[in-house]
Amino acid sequence: MFLLLPFDSLIVNLLGISLTVLFTLLLVFIIVPAVFGVSFGIRKLYMKTLLKIFAWATLRMERGAKEKNHQLYKPYTNGIIAKDPTSLEEEIKEIRQSGSNKALDKTPEFELSDIFYFCRKGMETIMDDEVTKRFSAEELESWNLLSRTNYNFQYISLRLTILWGLGVLIRYCFLLPLRIALAFTGISLLVVGTTMVGYLPNGRFKEFLSKHVHLMCYRICVRALTAIITYHNRKNRPRNGGICVANHTSPIDVIILASDGYYAMVGQVHGGLMGVIQRAMVKACPHVWFERSEVKDRHLVAKRLTEHVQDKSKLPILIFPEGTCINNTSVMMFKKGSFEIGATVYPVAIKYDPQFGDAFWNSSKYGMVTYLLRMMTSWAIVCSVWYLPPMTREKDEDAVQFANRVKSAIARQGGLVDLLWDGGLKREKVKDTFKEEQQKLYSKMIVGNHEDRSRS
Amino acid sequence: MGATHSASEEVRELEGKTGFSSDQIEQLHRRFKQLSGDQPTIRKENFNNVPDLELNPIRSKIVRAFFDNRNLRKGPSGLADEINFEDFLTIMSYFRPIDTTLGEEQVELSRKEKLRFLFHMYDSDSDGRITLEEYRNVVEELLSGNPHIEKESARSIADGAMMEAASVCVGQMEPDQVYEGITFEDFLKIWQGIDIETKMHVRFLNMETIALCH
C-alpha cells in the first residue's frame, strides 16, 4: 500500500505540469495575440494541412471503390425534375392548340384541358420545391472526415476508418476542451471588462477602452471556434450613423462581424447567460435591446432605431434582415423594417465554406447548446466576409424595392441564389397575397377572352 | 427501410408495380420522408408544408386526388385518411411519361389511366358523371384568385364550356333535353386523337447522365 503513495503523487505531479504547460501555451499562442489583434498564422497552417488530408482521404476512397467496382458517388441530387421555364400563358395556349379540332383563330374561353397545366405544376411542386430545399443543410461533394456529413459516401476502407477514429479523438479530446476553455475565458472577460468600463465617466477614454474590450473578447471567441475568416474590401466597413445588414446563417455571424468592427447590437432581451452578457455590454456602450413586448410594436422599434442612427456619435447598427437562419446557399426575402429608417446601408455578404464544418443552424432540429457543441467539435469554421460599398434609398424607391436591391447585391457577391421567398416560411404558411398572383393571371386570361367575345 | 437485403427487394417490387427506376424511387422516398416528417404515412395536413403548392388554384383538388380511393385502386369511391409510400408512388406513377416502346395496347391503356385520373378530379362525388354543378365548381376554383370576377361570370363561362362539351358528345340536343353529365366514355371522346400525353407528365431528369465531375 505504501508503494502507491509516491506513485500517486507522480501522477498528480505530471497532471499539474501538463496543465501548466497547456495553459501557458494557450496564453502565449492564442490569448495574447487575440488581445493585440495579431495572428501567428497557426490557423491558416492548420487549414492547409486539413485540406491535404481530406484530398488524400477522398482519393483513397475513389481508388478503393474502383478496385471493388462500387459506385462511389450517388447521383447528383439537387432536384429530380426538369422544370420548363415557359410562362403560364404560353403553356395554356400550347395545350389548347394541341386540341386540333378547334379553329386556331377562335380563342376558346375555357377548356377542360386548362386543368392539365395546374395539375402538372402541382405535382411538380409536391415532388420537388425550391423553398424547402433551403432549410436543410447543404450536401458536400467530398468527405471531410466528419460522420455527420457522410451522406453520399458509401465505401470506406480500414485505413480511412482509423483516420476517422483519430479525427474523432483529436476533435473531442483535444480541440473541444481547448475551445471550451477559450470560450469561457472570452465570455467572462467580456462581462467583467464591460462592467468595469461601465464605471468610468463618459468620454473618449471610455469609448476607446470599450472598443478594445469588445474587440478583444470577440477575437478570443473567434479563436474558440477556430474560425478562419478572410475579410475583403475592408475599406467599405460601416461607419457611425449607418446600418450594417448581412445574410444570416447562424448565431456565429455576430461574432464574426463584431471581431472586425465595433457595432451596436440590436436584439431581444434574453434571460440566463445571454441576459447577463447583454446587461454587461450595454453598460460600456449603447446597444439597442428590446423587451419581448416591444418587439411586436413595429413603430416603437423603428423609432428607437431611427433615434440611434441619427446620433452620429453612436455606433453603426448590426441587423440581419432575413429574420431567421438560412442554409447559406441562398438569400431570402429581407424584412423591410430596417430599410424604412432612411440611413445609409452597408451590406455585408458572409459565405461559409462547408468543407470544414457546416455552420448552418437548423433551429427546428438542434437547440442552441447542441448547435454550439457541433460547432466546437468540427474541424474549423472557414468563411469569407465581403464588405460591399454603401447604398442609400433612392427618391422613387420604396422600402421593399430598396431591400430587394440590397439583397441582390449581397447574393451576387456571395455567390448565393437570390430568392423571392420569405424566410418566415420555415415556420409559417404562405401569405394570401402571394397565393392570389397565379390565380389572378389565369383568370385575367379567361375573363379577358370572355369580355372580348361578349363585346363583339 | 430495414436491413439492406430486404430494402432492395422492396425497391424491386415497387419498381415492378409502379414502373419507376430504383434511383427515382429512392429520390421520391426522401421526398416522402420530408413531407411526412419521418412518419410512415402522410395525411392531408402534410401537404401544407409545400409553399409552392399554395399558389396553385386547384391545390385542394390535387391534394384530394392523393387520397381518392379510385386513384389508389382501393375502391369505387371515398377518401383514405392517410397514405403510405406505396400509395404515394401509385399516384405519382400517373404522371410518368408514357413508354412508347411498349406497344400500342399498352400505350392506349396508359393514356386511359391518365385521363381517368383527370376525370376523377372533376367528378368529385364519384357517380361516374361530371355534372354541370361539378364543372362549375372546377371553373370557380380556377378563377377563385381574382376578386374582380363575379360568381355570375364564372358561372356563365362554365355553362358555355359545358354546352360545347355536350355538343361534342351528344351532337345536337332537343330544346327540352337535359344533359345529365359527361361520362367517362364521353370524356374520352373529347380527347380522341389529341395528344395530351406530353402535357400530363412530369419530366424526370435522367439520373445516370448527371454524375459528379471532379
Interface residues (C-beta under 8 A of the other chain):
Chain A: Y73 P75 Y76 T77 G79 I80 I81 A82 D84 E94 I95 S98 G99 S100 N101 P108 E109 F110 E111 L112 S113 D114 I115 F116 Y117 F118 C119 R120 K121 G122 M123 E124 T125 I126 M127 D128 D129 E130 V131 T132 S136 E141 S142 W421 L425 K429 V430 F434 K435 E436 E437 Q438 Q439 K440 Y442 S443 K444 I446 V447 H450
Chain B: D23 Q24 Q27 L28 R30 R31 Q34 L35 F47 N48 N49 V50 P51 D52 L53 E54 L55 N56 P57 I58 R59 I62 M92 F95 L118 M121 Y122 V138 V139 L142 L143 S144 G145 N146 P147 H148 I149 S153 S156 I157 A158 G160 A161 E164 A165 F187 I190 G193 I194 D195 I196 T198 K199 M200 H201 V202 R203 F204 L205 M207 E208 I210 A211 L212 H214
